[in-house]
Amino acid sequence: MTDQPLAAAEQALRTRALSLPGAVEDFPWGERVVKVNGKIFVFLSRPGDGALRISMKLPHSRDFALDVAGAEPTGYGLGKAGWVSFGFAAGDQPDVERLCHWLLESYRAIAPRRLSALLAT
């Protein structure tokens, strides 16, 4: 099944995000997001075409992340604030390890310092 790598990547990112201190899942606008302290740090969506779309705030890695195939500044003006969106089509093999690393960066950018301090360096 060509969707398997995307489903596995989505599940790995969701699991990692929800393991972070204070993280909760929500579904505003019908889209899966994970928040900390009421603020979104990752968007995970599966459009009807079977693709996977991920958006994260990357204040330090933004320029590097934008060099990844399928990456672009997030719409709605979020790109100007360091948000990057990644689009993966059915059959793509996302680099889950790198995405999880960036997920932590996004979490740290959004989470209060008291929660970020709970993470191992």
Kinemage of the C-alpha trace (Angstrom):
@kinemage 1
@onewidth
@group {chain A} dominant
@subgroup {mainchain}
@vectorlist {calphas} color= white
{ca met a 1} P 0.000 0.000 0.000
{ca thr a 2} L 1.602 3.277 -1.083
{ca asp a 3} L -0.021 5.174 1.812
{ca gln a 4} L 1.859 3.164 4.469
{ca pro a 5} L 4.972 5.391 4.736
{ca leu a 6} L 2.790 8.500 5.141
{ca ala a 7} L 0.522 6.862 7.718
{ca ala a 8} L 3.577 5.658 9.648
{ca ala a 9} L 5.173 9.128 9.514
{ca glu a 10} L 1.967 10.780 10.688
{ca gln a 11} L 1.616 8.318 13.557
{ca ala a 12} L 5.267 8.729 14.602
{ca leu a 13} L 4.975 12.521 14.632
{ca arg a 14} L 1.636 12.427 16.464
{ca thr a 15} L 3.026 10.036 19.084
{ca arg a 16} L 6.169 12.124 19.566
{ca ala a 17} L 4.217 15.385 19.777
{ca leu a 18} L 1.776 13.999 22.350
{ca ser a 19} L 4.680 12.702 24.472
{ca leu a 20} L 5.909 16.250 25.082
{ca pro a 21} L 5.080 18.001 28.373
{ca gly a 22} L 1.661 19.659 28.297
{ca ala a 23} L 0.880 18.616 24.707
{ca val a 24} L -2.755 18.029 23.757
{ca glu a 25} L -4.432 17.097 20.501
{ca asp a 26} L -7.194 19.242 19.030
{ca phe a 27} L -9.171 19.388 15.772
{ca pro a 28} L -9.900 23.027 14.904
{ca trp a 29} L -11.092 23.520 11.340
{ca gly a 30} L -11.342 19.708 11.076
{ca glu a 31} L -7.556 19.452 10.986
{ca arg a 32} L -5.378 17.591 13.512
{ca val a 33} L -3.118 19.892 15.519
{ca val a 34} L -1.088 19.458 18.673
{ca lys a 35} L -0.983 22.344 21.112
{ca val a 36} L 0.937 23.312 24.198
{ca asn a 37} L -0.424 25.923 26.582
{ca gly a 38} L -3.310 26.493 24.141
{ca lys a 39} L -1.007 27.294 21.197
{ca ile a 40} L -0.461 25.106 18.130
{ca phe a 41} L 3.052 23.812 17.541
{ca val a 42} L 2.311 21.315 14.763
{ca phe a 43} L -0.391 20.837 12.137
{ca leu a 44} L -0.863 17.287 10.775
{ca ser a 45} L -3.367 16.951 7.975
{ca arg a 46} L -4.347 14.281 5.494
{ca pro a 47} L -6.105 15.875 2.529
{ca gly a 48} L -8.496 13.711 0.569
{ca asp a 49} L -5.828 12.883 -2.015
{ca gly a 50} L -3.933 10.687 0.486
{ca ala a 51} L -1.140 13.203 0.948
{ca leu a 52} L 0.365 14.229 4.272
{ca arg a 53} L 0.822 17.884 5.140
{ca ile a 54} L 2.817 19.015 8.175
{ca ser a 55} L 3.405 22.564 9.386
{ca met a 56} L 5.786 23.592 12.171
{ca lys a 57} L 7.388 26.755 13.512
{ca leu a 58} L 11.127 26.586 12.795
{ca pro a 59} L 12.790 29.810 13.940
{ca his a 60} L 16.311 28.329 13.706
{ca ser a 61} L 16.006 25.747 10.882
{ca arg a 62} L 13.563 27.558 8.590
{ca asp a 63} L 15.992 28.267 5.742
{ca phe a 64} L 17.451 24.751 5.820
{ca ala a 65} L 13.968 23.193 5.999
{ca leu a 66} L 12.808 25.182 2.987
{ca asp a 67} L 15.489 23.394 0.936
{ca val a 68} L 13.659 20.071 1.459
{ca ala a 69} L 11.582 18.967 -1.528
{ca gly a 70} L 7.927 19.789 -0.930
{ca ala a 71} L 8.624 22.438 1.728
{ca glu a 72} L 7.267 25.971 1.536
{ca pro a 73} L 6.517 28.878 3.854
{ca thr a 74} L 3.186 28.237 5.579
{ca gly a 75} L 0.272 30.255 4.233
{ca tyr a 76} L -1.933 32.781 6.008
{ca gly a 77} L 1.124 34.888 6.862
{ca leu a 78} L 2.571 32.218 9.157
{ca gly a 79} L 5.574 31.751 6.878
{ca lys a 80} L 6.760 35.237 7.807
{ca ala a 81} L 6.819 34.104 11.443
{ca gly a 82} L 9.049 31.097 10.695
{ca trp a 83} L 6.401 28.465 9.955
{ca val a 84} L 7.259 25.871 7.298
{ca ser a 85} L 4.843 23.438 5.636
{ca phe a 86} L 5.903 20.089 4.221
{ca gly a 87} L 3.818 18.292 1.631
{ca phe a 88} L 4.238 14.587 0.955
{ca ala a 89} L 2.366 12.694 -1.748
{ca ala a 90} L 1.352 9.049 -1.646
{ca gly a 91} L 4.466 6.951 -2.203
{ca asp a 92} L 6.852 9.511 -0.646
{ca gln a 93} L 9.173 8.415 2.159
{ca pro a 94} L 9.349 11.273 4.703
{ca asp a 95} L 12.495 11.559 6.823
{ca val a 96} L 10.736 10.945 10.133
{ca glu a 97} L 13.874 11.389 12.230
{ca arg a 98} L 14.495 14.855 10.791
{ca leu a 99} L 10.812 15.792 11.094
{ca cys a 100} L 10.807 14.708 14.755
{ca his a 101} L 13.899 16.861 15.340
{ca trp a 102} L 12.100 19.842 13.814
{ca leu a 103} L 8.991 18.988 15.824
{ca leu a 104} L 11.028 19.521 18.991
{ca glu a 105} L 12.251 22.864 17.664
{ca ser a 106} L 8.659 23.907 17.001
{ca tyr a 107} L 7.587 22.772 20.462
{ca arg a 108} L 10.395 24.745 22.106
{ca ala a 109} L 9.473 27.822 20.057
{ca ile a 110} L 5.870 27.696 21.314
{ca ala a 111} L 5.987 26.086 24.770
{ca pro a 112} L 6.464 28.128 27.918
{ca arg a 113} L 10.018 27.925 29.259
{ca arg a 114} L 8.887 25.949 32.301
{ca leu a 115} L 7.674 23.138 30.005
{ca ser a 116} L 10.599 23.342 27.568
{ca ala a 117} L 12.938 23.024 30.539
{ca leu a 118} L 11.472 19.567 31.234
{ca leu a 119} L 12.957 18.238 27.979
{ca ala a 120} L 16.371 16.652 27.935
{ca thr a 121} L 18.821 18.763 25.958
